[in-house]
Amino acid sequence: MLTVVIPTKNHGSYLEHLIANVIFAEKSPVTNLLICNDGSTDDTAAILAKFSGDKRIRVFHNEKSIGAISSVVMMYAHVKTPYMMFLASDDYFFPEKIAKLLDETIKNDAYVGFGKYVIEDGPQTIELNHGGWQARRQPGADEFCSILGFDHYTSFIVSIVKCAALPQYGANNSPWDLSLDRIVKADGLGEFRAQDWALALDIAKDFPDRFYFMDEYCGCFRKVASQLSSDETYVHTGRAAYEMATLILKHLQDYNLRKRIKDSEFFRNAVRNLFYAKAGQITEAAKQGHNFVEIYKPILLAADSLLINM
């Protein structure tokens, strides 16, 4: 019924507990696990070998890292269940809550069922109260407008997706739009970081009324040092604003999608405010650099013009 897909690299310290006590905990509804060791240099391979006799688990190994999204795309072709979850190997869900979420998703005939998540920051656990969870209740709201205006609040840590509702890109029917990677690669900063946000928008534009929100905490996002340093690069260089600008231009060139935003002053302002907030985090030093001047700025200006004139 439910497959979890996990790309992992050098997260051996989390894996054994994640597989034994979360994915296949007594109250977990997960029936299958696909996990890819993406070029790890720690003890990941040895830990995964402990589960070699478990027929519910299929392990893939990449000799060299190909990245999280490419690993997921490779595994996606092997999903055989009607529902699936994408999970990072340093995050985790609460098994009994995901069991309830799956039941509610099926009962409500939803294509995406999602809950809330906490943030684990060292010894601290923070109960996130995402603005998007409230905004989606606005009169006249649809999920596309909410997700574009409030970022990716349908986090895949706590989301169950009906496979039949996923978009299909390219010859391998990838749910991920890998052309976004090609668009951003000129800056040398790697793959398109907001692929989860992009996927949520792709589903929401076609099925805005097929999302089910369970107002309960269902999982945990871990803050780790490598993410924090990576986020500094992503946010302050302008890459985050550039990626949002790319998504704005991808979707809002479609008049019908643009009209859904335009017809709501609340969401029109939300999209603008989020875009300007991301642009406002770019440092002055970054604005003098090659990536900003040659790559980001023209796209930021194009997205800004579209938002002003729509």
Contacts in CASP RR format, 6 or more apart in sequence:
PFRMAT RR
TARGET T0000
AUTHOR 0000-0000-0000
METHOD contacts of the structure
MODEL  1
MLTVVIPTKNHGSYLEHLIANVIFAEKSPVTNLLICNDGSTDDTAAILAK
FSGDKRIRVFHNEKSIGAISSVVMMYAHVKTPYMMFLASDDYFFPEKIAK
LLDETIKNDAYVGFGKYVIEDGPQTIELNHGGWQARRQPGADEFCSILGF
DHYTSFIVSIVKCAALPQYGANNSPWDLSLDRIVKADGLGEFRAQDWALA
LDIAKDFPDRFYFMDEYCGCFRKVASQLSSDETYVHTGRAAYEMATLILK
HLQDYNLRKRIKDSEFFRNAVRNLFYAKAGQITEAAKQGHNFVEIYKPIL
LAADSLLINM
1 29 0 8 1.000
1 31 0 8 1.000
1 81 0 8 1.000
1 82 0 8 1.000
1 83 0 8 1.000
1 102 0 8 1.000
2 29 0 8 1.000
2 30 0 8 1.000
2 31 0 8 1.000
2 32 0 8 1.000
2 81 0 8 1.000
2 83 0 8 1.000
2 84 0 8 1.000
2 85 0 8 1.000
2 102 0 8 1.000
2 160 0 8 1.000
3 30 0 8 1.000
3 31 0 8 1.000
3 32 0 8 1.000
3 33 0 8 1.000
3 34 0 8 1.000
3 79 0 8 1.000
3 80 0 8 1.000
3 81 0 8 1.000
3 83 0 8 1.000
3 84 0 8 1.000
3 85 0 8 1.000
4 23 0 8 1.000
4 30 0 8 1.000
4 32 0 8 1.000
4 33 0 8 1.000
4 34 0 8 1.000
4 84 0 8 1.000
4 85 0 8 1.000
4 86 0 8 1.000
4 87 0 8 1.000
5 34 0 8 1.000
5 35 0 8 1.000
5 72 0 8 1.000
5 75 0 8 1.000
5 76 0 8 1.000
5 79 0 8 1.000
5 84 0 8 1.000
5 85 0 8 1.000
5 86 0 8 1.000
5 87 0 8 1.000
6 18 0 8 1.000
6 33 0 8 1.000
6 34 0 8 1.000
6 35 0 8 1.000
6 36 0 8 1.000
6 86 0 8 1.000
6 87 0 8 1.000
6 88 0 8 1.000
6 89 0 8 1.000
7 35 0 8 1.000
7 36 0 8 1.000
7 38 0 8 1.000
7 67 0 8 1.000
7 68 0 8 1.000
7 69 0 8 1.000
7 71 0 8 1.000
7 72 0 8 1.000
7 75 0 8 1.000
7 88 0 8 1.000
7 89 0 8 1.000
8 15 0 8 1.000
8 35 0 8 1.000
8 36 0 8 1.000
8 37 0 8 1.000
8 38 0 8 1.000
8 40 0 8 1.000
8 44 0 8 1.000
8 89 0 8 1.000
9 37 0 8 1.000
9 38 0 8 1.000
9 39 0 8 1.000
9 40 0 8 1.000
9 44 0 8 1.000
9 65 0 8 1.000
9 67 0 8 1.000
9 68 0 8 1.000
9 89 0 8 1.000
10 40 0 8 1.000
10 41 0 8 1.000
10 42 0 8 1.000
10 44 0 8 1.000
11 40 0 8 1.000
11 42 0 8 1.000
11 44 0 8 1.000
11 89 0 8 1.000
11 90 0 8 1.000
12 40 0 8 1.000
12 42 0 8 1.000
12 43 0 8 1.000
12 44 0 8 1.000
12 47 0 8 1.000
12 89 0 8 1.000
13 42 0 8 1.000
14 89 0 8 1.000
14 90 0 8 1.000
14 92 0 8 1.000
15 44 0 8 1.000
15 47 0 8 1.000
15 48 0 8 1.000
15 89 0 8 1.000
16 47 0 8 1.000
16 50 0 8 1.000
18 89 0 8 1.000
18 92 0 8 1.000
19 33 0 8 1.000
19 35 0 8 1.000
19 51 0 8 1.000
19 57 0 8 1.000
22 28 0 8 1.000
22 92 0 8 1.000
22 93 0 8 1.000
22 95 0 8 1.000
23 30 0 8 1.000
23 33 0 8 1.000
24 30 0 8 1.000
24 33 0 8 1.000
24 54 0 8 1.000
24 56 0 8 1.000
25 95 0 8 1.000
26 95 0 8 1.000
27 95 0 8 1.000
27 96 0 8 1.000
27 99 0 8 1.000
28 95 0 8 1.000
28 98 0 8 1.000
28 99 0 8 1.000
29 95 0 8 1.000
29 98 0 8 1.000
29 99 0 8 1.000
29 102 0 8 1.000
30 85 0 8 1.000
30 98 0 8 1.000
31 56 0 8 1.000
31 81 0 8 1.000
32 56 0 8 1.000
32 57 0 8 1.000
32 58 0 8 1.000
32 79 0 8 1.000
32 80 0 8 1.000
32 81 0 8 1.000
33 56 0 8 1.000
33 57 0 8 1.000
33 58 0 8 1.000
34 58 0 8 1.000
34 60 0 8 1.000
34 75 0 8 1.000
34 78 0 8 1.000
34 79 0 8 1.000
35 48 0 8 1.000
35 57 0 8 1.000
35 58 0 8 1.000
35 59 0 8 1.000
35 60 0 8 1.000
35 75 0 8 1.000
35 89 0 8 1.000
36 59 0 8 1.000
36 60 0 8 1.000
36 61 0 8 1.000
36 62 0 8 1.000
36 71 0 8 1.000
36 72 0 8 1.000
36 74 0 8 1.000
36 75 0 8 1.000
37 44 0 8 1.000
37 45 0 8 1.000
37 48 0 8 1.000
37 59 0 8 1.000
37 60 0 8 1.000
37 61 0 8 1.000
37 62 0 8 1.000
38 62 0 8 1.000
38 65 0 8 1.000
38 66 0 8 1.000
38 67 0 8 1.000
38 68 0 8 1.000
38 71 0 8 1.000
39 61 0 8 1.000
39 62 0 8 1.000
39 63 0 8 1.000
39 64 0 8 1.000
39 65 0 8 1.000
45 61 0 8 1.000
48 59 0 8 1.000
51 57 0 8 1.000
51 59 0 8 1.000
52 59 0 8 1.000
58 78 0 8 1.000
60 71 0 8 1.000
60 74 0 8 1.000
60 75 0 8 1.000
62 71 0 8 1.000
66 74 0 8 1.000
67 191 0 8 1.000
68 88 0 8 1.000
68 191 0 8 1.000
69 176 0 8 1.000
69 178 0 8 1.000
69 181 0 8 1.000
69 191 0 8 1.000
69 192 0 8 1.000
69 195 0 8 1.000
70 178 0 8 1.000
70 191 0 8 1.000
72 86 0 8 1.000
72 176 0 8 1.000
73 172 0 8 1.000
73 174 0 8 1.000
73 175 0 8 1.000
73 176 0 8 1.000
73 178 0 8 1.000
76 174 0 8 1.000
76 175 0 8 1.000
77 172 0 8 1.000
77 173 0 8 1.000
79 163 0 8 1.000
81 163 0 8 1.000
82 162 0 8 1.000
82 163 0 8 1.000
82 164 0 8 1.000
83 102 0 8 1.000
83 105 0 8 1.000
83 106 0 8 1.000
83 160 0 8 1.000
83 161 0 8 1.000
83 162 0 8 1.000
83 163 0 8 1.000
84 160 0 8 1.000
84 161 0 8 1.000
84 163 0 8 1.000
85 93 0 8 1.000
85 98 0 8 1.000
85 156 0 8 1.000
85 159 0 8 1.000
85 160 0 8 1.000
85 161 0 8 1.000
86 156 0 8 1.000
86 159 0 8 1.000
86 161 0 8 1.000
86 196 0 8 1.000
87 93 0 8 1.000
87 156 0 8 1.000
87 157 0 8 1.000
88 157 0 8 1.000
90 222 0 8 1.000
90 224 0 8 1.000
91 157 0 8 1.000
91 219 0 8 1.000
91 220 0 8 1.000
91 221 0 8 1.000
91 222 0 8 1.000
92 157 0 8 1.000
92 219 0 8 1.000
92 220 0 8 1.000
92 222 0 8 1.000
93 157 0 8 1.000
93 158 0 8 1.000
93 218 0 8 1.000
93 219 0 8 1.000
93 220 0 8 1.000
94 217 0 8 1.000
94 218 0 8 1.000
94 219 0 8 1.000
94 220 0 8 1.000
97 115 0 8 1.000
97 158 0 8 1.000
97 214 0 8 1.000
97 216 0 8 1.000
97 217 0 8 1.000
97 218 0 8 1.000
97 219 0 8 1.000
98 158 0 8 1.000
98 160 0 8 1.000
98 218 0 8 1.000
98 219 0 8 1.000
100 214 0 8 1.000
100 216 0 8 1.000
101 113 0 8 1.000
101 114 0 8 1.000
101 115 0 8 1.000
101 158 0 8 1.000
101 160 0 8 1.000
101 214 0 8 1.000
101 218 0 8 1.000
102 160 0 8 1.000
104 110 0 8 1.000
104 113 0 8 1.000
104 212 0 8 1.000
104 214 0 8 1.000
105 112 0 8 1.000
105 113 0 8 1.000
105 160 0 8 1.000
105 162 0 8 1.000
105 212 0 8 1.000
108 212 0 8 1.000
109 210 0 8 1.000
110 162 0 8 1.000
110 210 0 8 1.000
110 211 0 8 1.000
110 212 0 8 1.000
111 161 0 8 1.000
111 162 0 8 1.000
111 164 0 8 1.000
111 165 0 8 1.000
111 203 0 8 1.000
111 207 0 8 1.000
111 210 0 8 1.000
111 211 0 8 1.000
112 154 0 8 1.000
112 159 0 8 1.000
112 160 0 8 1.000
112 161 0 8 1.000
112 162 0 8 1.000
112 165 0 8 1.000
112 200 0 8 1.000
112 203 0 8 1.000
112 207 0 8 1.000
112 210 0 8 1.000
112 211 0 8 1.000
112 212 0 8 1.000
113 154 0 8 1.000
113 159 0 8 1.000
113 160 0 8 1.000
113 161 0 8 1.000
113 211 0 8 1.000
113 212 0 8 1.000
113 213 0 8 1.000
113 214 0 8 1.000
114 154 0 8 1.000
114 155 0 8 1.000
114 158 0 8 1.000
114 159 0 8 1.000
114 160 0 8 1.000
114 211 0 8 1.000
114 212 0 8 1.000
114 213 0 8 1.000
114 214 0 8 1.000
114 218 0 8 1.000
115 158 0 8 1.000
115 159 0 8 1.000
115 213 0 8 1.000
115 214 0 8 1.000
115 215 0 8 1.000
115 216 0 8 1.000
115 217 0 8 1.000
115 218 0 8 1.000
116 127 0 8 1.000
116 128 0 8 1.000
116 130 0 8 1.000
116 133 0 8 1.000
116 158 0 8 1.000
116 215 0 8 1.000
116 216 0 8 1.000
116 217 0 8 1.000
116 218 0 8 1.000
117 128 0 8 1.000
117 155 0 8 1.000
117 157 0 8 1.000
117 158 0 8 1.000
117 217 0 8 1.000
117 218 0 8 1.000
117 219 0 8 1.000
117 220 0 8 1.000
117 221 0 8 1.000
118 125 0 8 1.000
118 126 0 8 1.000
118 127 0 8 1.000
118 128 0 8 1.000
118 217 0 8 1.000
118 219 0 8 1.000
118 220 0 8 1.000
118 221 0 8 1.000
119 125 0 8 1.000
119 126 0 8 1.000
119 128 0 8 1.000
119 220 0 8 1.000
119 221 0 8 1.000
119 222 0 8 1.000
119 223 0 8 1.000
120 126 0 8 1.000
120 220 0 8 1.000
120 221 0 8 1.000
120 222 0 8 1.000
120 223 0 8 1.000
121 223 0 8 1.000
122 223 0 8 1.000
125 220 0 8 1.000
127 217 0 8 1.000
130 150 0 8 1.000
130 153 0 8 1.000
131 150 0 8 1.000
131 153 0 8 1.000
132 146 0 8 1.000
132 149 0 8 1.000
132 150 0 8 1.000
132 151 0 8 1.000
132 153 0 8 1.000
133 153 0 8 1.000
133 213 0 8 1.000
133 215 0 8 1.000
135 141 0 8 1.000
135 146 0 8 1.000
135 149 0 8 1.000
135 150 0 8 1.000
135 266 0 8 1.000
135 267 0 8 1.000
135 270 0 8 1.000
136 143 0 8 1.000
136 146 0 8 1.000
136 150 0 8 1.000
136 153 0 8 1.000
136 211 0 8 1.000
136 213 0 8 1.000
138 146 0 8 1.000
138 264 0 8 1.000
138 266 0 8 1.000
138 267 0 8 1.000
140 264 0 8 1.000
141 264 0 8 1.000
141 266 0 8 1.000
141 267 0 8 1.000
142 204 0 8 1.000
142 208 0 8 1.000
142 209 0 8 1.000
142 260 0 8 1.000
143 154 0 8 1.000
143 204 0 8 1.000
143 207 0 8 1.000
143 208 0 8 1.000
143 209 0 8 1.000
143 211 0 8 1.000
144 201 0 8 1.000
144 204 0 8 1.000
144 205 0 8 1.000
144 208 0 8 1.000
144 251 0 8 1.000
144 257 0 8 1.000
144 260 0 8 1.000
145 208 0 8 1.000
145 260 0 8 1.000
145 261 0 8 1.000
145 264 0 8 1.000
145 267 0 8 1.000
145 270 0 8 1.000
145 271 0 8 1.000
146 153 0 8 1.000
146 204 0 8 1.000
146 267 0 8 1.000
147 153 0 8 1.000
147 154 0 8 1.000
147 197 0 8 1.000
147 200 0 8 1.000
147 201 0 8 1.000
147 204 0 8 1.000
148 201 0 8 1.000
148 247 0 8 1.000
148 248 0 8 1.000
148 251 0 8 1.000
148 261 0 8 1.000
148 267 0 8 1.000
148 271 0 8 1.000
149 267 0 8 1.000
149 270 0 8 1.000
149 271 0 8 1.000
149 273 0 8 1.000
149 274 0 8 1.000
150 270 0 8 1.000
150 274 0 8 1.000
151 197 0 8 1.000
151 274 0 8 1.000
152 194 0 8 1.000
152 196 0 8 1.000
152 197 0 8 1.000
152 200 0 8 1.000
154 200 0 8 1.000
154 211 0 8 1.000
155 196 0 8 1.000
155 221 0 8 1.000
156 196 0 8 1.000
157 218 0 8 1.000
157 219 0 8 1.000
157 220 0 8 1.000
157 221 0 8 1.000
158 218 0 8 1.000
158 219 0 8 1.000
161 203 0 8 1.000
165 203 0 8 1.000
165 206 0 8 1.000
165 207 0 8 1.000
165 210 0 8 1.000
166 175 0 8 1.000
166 199 0 8 1.000
166 203 0 8 1.000
167 175 0 8 1.000
167 177 0 8 1.000
167 199 0 8 1.000
167 202 0 8 1.000
167 203 0 8 1.000
167 206 0 8 1.000
168 174 0 8 1.000
168 175 0 8 1.000
169 175 0 8 1.000
169 176 0 8 1.000
169 177 0 8 1.000
169 178 0 8 1.000
169 179 0 8 1.000
170 178 0 8 1.000
175 199 0 8 1.000
175 202 0 8 1.000
176 195 0 8 1.000
176 198 0 8 1.000
176 199 0 8 1.000
177 195 0 8 1.000
177 198 0 8 1.000
177 199 0 8 1.000
177 202 0 8 1.000
180 192 0 8 1.000
180 195 0 8 1.000
180 198 0 8 1.000
180 243 0 8 1.000
180 246 0 8 1.000
181 190 0 8 1.000
181 191 0 8 1.000
181 192 0 8 1.000
183 192 0 8 1.000
183 246 0 8 1.000
184 190 0 8 1.000
184 191 0 8 1.000
184 192 0 8 1.000
184 239 0 8 1.000
184 242 0 8 1.000
184 243 0 8 1.000
184 246 0 8 1.000
185 191 0 8 1.000
186 295 0 8 1.000
187 237 0 8 1.000
187 239 0 8 1.000
187 242 0 8 1.000
187 291 0 8 1.000
187 295 0 8 1.000
187 296 0 8 1.000
188 291 0 8 1.000
189 233 0 8 1.000
189 234 0 8 1.000
189 237 0 8 1.000
189 239 0 8 1.000
189 291 0 8 1.000
192 198 0 8 1.000
192 243 0 8 1.000
192 246 0 8 1.000
193 234 0 8 1.000
193 239 0 8 1.000
193 240 0 8 1.000
193 243 0 8 1.000
194 240 0 8 1.000
194 243 0 8 1.000
194 244 0 8 1.000
194 247 0 8 1.000
197 247 0 8 1.000
198 247 0 8 1.000
201 247 0 8 1.000
201 251 0 8 1.000
204 211 0 8 1.000
205 251 0 8 1.000
205 257 0 8 1.000
233 239 0 8 1.000
234 240 0 8 1.000
235 278 0 8 1.000
235 281 0 8 1.000
236 281 0 8 1.000
236 282 0 8 1.000
236 283 0 8 1.000
236 286 0 8 1.000
237 282 0 8 1.000
237 283 0 8 1.000
237 286 0 8 1.000
237 291 0 8 1.000
237 292 0 8 1.000
238 278 0 8 1.000
238 279 0 8 1.000
238 281 0 8 1.000
238 282 0 8 1.000
238 286 0 8 1.000
238 291 0 8 1.000
238 292 0 8 1.000
238 296 0 8 1.000
239 291 0 8 1.000
239 296 0 8 1.000
240 278 0 8 1.000
240 281 0 8 1.000
241 275 0 8 1.000
241 278 0 8 1.000
241 279 0 8 1.000
241 280 0 8 1.000
241 281 0 8 1.000
241 282 0 8 1.000
241 296 0 8 1.000
241 300 0 8 1.000
242 295 0 8 1.000
242 296 0 8 1.000
242 299 0 8 1.000
242 300 0 8 1.000
244 274 0 8 1.000
244 275 0 8 1.000
244 278 0 8 1.000
244 303 0 8 1.000
245 275 0 8 1.000
245 296 0 8 1.000
245 299 0 8 1.000
245 300 0 8 1.000
245 302 0 8 1.000
245 303 0 8 1.000
245 304 0 8 1.000
246 299 0 8 1.000
246 303 0 8 1.000
248 271 0 8 1.000
248 275 0 8 1.000
248 303 0 8 1.000
248 306 0 8 1.000
248 307 0 8 1.000
249 299 0 8 1.000
249 302 0 8 1.000
249 303 0 8 1.000
249 306 0 8 1.000
251 257 0 8 1.000
252 258 0 8 1.000
252 261 0 8 1.000
252 306 0 8 1.000
252 307 0 8 1.000
252 310 0 8 1.000
253 306 0 8 1.000
258 306 0 8 1.000
258 310 0 8 1.000
260 267 0 8 1.000
261 267 0 8 1.000
261 268 0 8 1.000
261 271 0 8 1.000
261 310 0 8 1.000
262 268 0 8 1.000
262 310 0 8 1.000
268 310 0 8 1.000
271 307 0 8 1.000
272 307 0 8 1.000
275 303 0 8 1.000
275 304 0 8 1.000
275 307 0 8 1.000
279 300 0 8 1.000
282 292 0 8 1.000
286 292 0 8 1.000
287 293 0 8 1.000
END
